[in-house]
Amino acid sequence: MPQSHCIVLVHMVWSTWDRLPLLTPEVEEVVLDAVVQKAQALDCRVLAVGAVPDHLHLLVDMSPNVSVADLAKGVKGTSSRVAGRATAPKVFRWQGGYFAQTISPDDADAVVRYIGRQKEHHRQGLPPEMDLMEPLSN
């Protein structure tokens, strides 16, 4: 085989600083756009992205040339700078860590639906830790 072919799907989640509701509708729009643009610049294919006021979900097909840590650093850094400009004079920050989990291509449609239903999911009042523990059950 003359070329490498990789399918590595990663579901990532990260939160705003202290889980504060910083992702207002106006900020959310610019943040999601920045996340998608940076992921694409890193040669990752975005399959889904979505946010609620205190955290963001991203599903990507990873580039074989970028690590999960580099993707997280890139999308969080870029989106934080964009959000900071959008929220001035308020401060916008992400928490330092993130959650990342590889998923089977067979589960991709379920995770895309899960990410797409985040606002509904959180209106139902489920605890925040459910986001990290049950991505395929909803």
Disulfide bonds with the S-S distance in Angstrom:
none
